[in-house]
Amino acid sequence: MMCAMTHTPRRMFELLEPICLVTFFADECNEELAALGHRTYWDGYFASRAAPLGRVPAEVVHAAFYSFADGEVARHIPSAWEKIPPEASLAARERGSAASLRRILGEELAGSPGLVRAADLSTKAATSAPTEGRMMFAGMRTLPVPSDPVARLWHAATMLREHRCDGHIAALVASRVRGTEAHVLDAIAQGIHPPESFGRIHHLPKARLAAVVDGLRERGLVDPDGRFTDAGRATKQRVEALTDELAAPPYDALSPAELDELVTALEPLTATVVAAGSE
């Protein structure tokens, strides 16, 4: 039987996240976006991920994505949409992600009954959760569900990822942890030292990073050596626990037997994707 229901959101995150990450780490999606005319990886990233929101200003995308430093979104939005419609970037993201997932899984797994069942059950979960307070998830819910099983699995996993991300942002806001601060806390939790060297923030100006870490020290969350204090560790644990709690509603639509079936169907798929490097 599956792990206890209280652990369901965390287990589903472990199983679905690698499927989503092919969008960012496999070649096909980036190639599709580059073929449209996006000049850089980040042009394609912002243009395609933000597309479900419509042609909103950079300030709205910055708020919805939360974790990017001030000014980063504005370097790409709306300029990335000026010659390439958001709808085209969105379609390229789906094509490339499905193609990479199909390649990684291979013909046998990609065409298996288990994948079809995983796609169906994850779609049932993803289309059953309420959208209130979930900006990115609500945007994804407006999109048509693909008929192809591989694309449908990727689409459902991405919907559930955005649902979880929206909840994670709510947990961070409730804990008064801002976007760049969240990356610093993530780095410390992963054992990255100094945390300023974390790949998601290391490119920021040193003075800006120093100010972020100094602010966490002043709040008693980070010690002088750049590691967690007890309060910092407790804050990080509280954010993760609340994120899991807020990620639960989609899975309420599945019976215990369906949840077990979904886990069983996903395990060989996720193991194959992780082995290929999408972790």
N, C-alpha and C positions, 0 to 999 in steps of 0.2 A: 504493500500500500504506500501511497504517497506520504510525504512528511506532513506534520500537523498543519491544519488550515492556517494557523498563525504564521507559518513559514512559507505559505504559498507565494506571496508577492516576491520574496527574495529568490526562491527557487525558479520562478518564472523569469525573473530578471537574468539569472545566470544562464538560462537556456535560450532566451530570446535575444539578449544583447549581442552575442556574436553574429547572429543572423543579420541584425541591423547594420553592424559595423562593416559589412562588405562594401557598403556605400562609400565609406571613407578610406578604406585600406586596400581594396582590390582595384585593379586597373580599369576595368570596363566602364565604370561610372564616370571616372575622370576623363576617359577618352571620349565618351559620348558628349560630355559637357564642353570639352575642348573643341570637338568637331562643330559645335554650334557657334563657336566664336568667343567663348569665355577665355580671357587672356591668362588667368591664373587659377590655381586650385581654389583659392578663397573666393574669387568671383563666382565660380560655379557652385561652391558650397552655400554661400549666402543666397544666391539667386534661386537655387532649387529648393533649399530647405524652407526658406521664407515664403515661397510662392503660394502655399495654401492660404496664407493670410491676405492675398491680394496685393495690390500696389500701394502698400502702406509706407509711410516715411521711415527713415532709418531709426528714428527715435522709438518707433513702435517695435521694430525688429530687435533693437537693443534691449528693450524691456522684456520682450518675449523670450529671447535667448538667455538673457540675464548675466551669463558668465564672462562675456567679452568686455575688455577694458573700454573706457570712454574713447570714442572716436573710431574704433576698429570697424564697426558696422558701416559707418558713414563713408568709409573708403571704398565700399562695394555696392551699397544700396543708396539711391536707386540707379546708379550708373550702369550696373550689370544688367538692368532691365531695359535700358534705353534702346538697344538694337535687337535684343533677344527677349521676346515676350516671356513672362513668368511661366505660362502654360508650356512653352517649348522646353524650358529648363526642367520643369517638373516631369514631363514625359521622358526626357533624356535620363533623369535620375532613376526613374522606374525601370527603363530598358536596361541601363547599365548595371543596376543592382541585381535585377533578375538574371541577367546574363552571367554575372560573376558568381552568383549563388549556384546557378545551374552547372557552370564549369567546375566549381569546387566540389560540389556533391557528386558529380559524375552521372552518367546516364542511368545507372541502376537506382541510386537513391533519389535522383530528381524525378524519376518516373514511378516511384514506389507508391503503393496504397497508403503507407505510413505518412508520406509527405502530404498527400491529399487530405488525410484525416487531420494532420497537424494544422494545415492551412484552414480547414473548415472550422476546427474548434477554436483556434486563435482568432479567427475572424468573428466568430460568435461572441467571444469575450470582448474583443475590441469594439464591436458595434453595439454593445449593450450598456456601456458605462455612461453616466451622465456627463454632459459637457460643461456644466456651470463651473466657472473659475478655471477652466482648462483651455487657454488660448490656443496653443499649438495643437493640442488634441482636437479641439473643435474644428480647426482649419483642416486637419487631416480627415475628419469625419465627413466633410463636404465633398470629398473626392470619390469617384466611382471605385468600387472594389474590382480588381482585375479578375478576369475569368481564368487565366492561366494559373494553375496551382502554385508554381514556383513564385511567380509574381505576387500571387495572393498571400502566400506565407510571408514574403518580405514586407508587403504592404501592411498586413495585420501586425507583424512584429514592430514595424515602425510606428504605427498608431499607438501601440501599447508603450513603446519607448517614450513617445511624446507625452502620453498620459502620465507616465511616471516622472518625466522631467518636469512637467507642470507642478506635480505634487512636491517634487524635490525643491523647486523654487519657493513654493509656499512654506516649506519647512525651513529653508534658509532665511527667508524674510522674517518668519516668526522668531528665529534665533538671532536676528540682527546681524547676519553674516552676508556681506555683499559678494558680488560675483568674483572679483579677483581674490578676495579673502577666501572664498570657498576653494579656489584652486590651491592656495597656500595650504589650507587645512588638508586637502586631498593629498598633496605632496608629502606632508608630514606623516599622514596615515599610511602612505605607501613606503615609508622609510627613505624617501628622497631627501638628501641633505647636501648642501643647504636647500631649503624649499624653493628659493628663488631660481634654482636651476631646472625646475620642472618644465618639461617641454611645452606646456600650454601657456606659460607666462614668461619664459626666459628671455623672449625677444623684446619685452617691454623695457622702457628706459629704467636704468638702475635706480634713479632717484624716486621714480614712481613705485617701483617694487619695494624699495626700502621704506617708503612711507606706509605702504600696506602692512608690511611685517611689523613695523614700529607700532602701528595702530593696534594690531593683535596683541602685542606685548603690553601695551598700556591697558588693555582690557583684561589682562591676566590669562590669555588663552595660549600664548607662546612664551617660552622661557628665553633668557638671553642667548642661549646657544641655538635657537631656532627649532626647538622641539616642543611637543605638547607639555603644558602644565596639566594638573589634574582637571582643572576647569575646562581647558581646551579639549582634552580627551572626552570629557563628559558632554561637552557641546557637540562634538562630532558624532558621538554615539547617539545623542538625542536626535540630531538631524537625520541620521540614517534610519533610526527606528520609526520616526514619523513618516519618512519617505516610504518605507515599506507599508506602513498602515494606510497611507493615502493611496497607495498603488493597488489596494485590494479590490475595489469595487468591480472592475471588469470581470474578475474571476467568480464573483457571486452568481453570474449567469450560467456557470457550469456546475453540473452535479459532481459529487465526489468521484463517481466513476468516470466522468468525462475528464476531470482534472488528472486522474491517474492515467487515463488513455493519452491525454495530451503530453504528459511528461514522458511516457514510454515512447511515443512517436517522435518527440523532439530530441531525445537523448542521442541517438546515432547521428542525426543530422547536425546537431550542435558540435558533437565530438569531431566530426569530419571538418567542419568549418574552423574550429579552434586549432586543429592540427595543421590547417593550411595557413594559420597566422592571423585570423580575425578574432582577436581576443579583446 
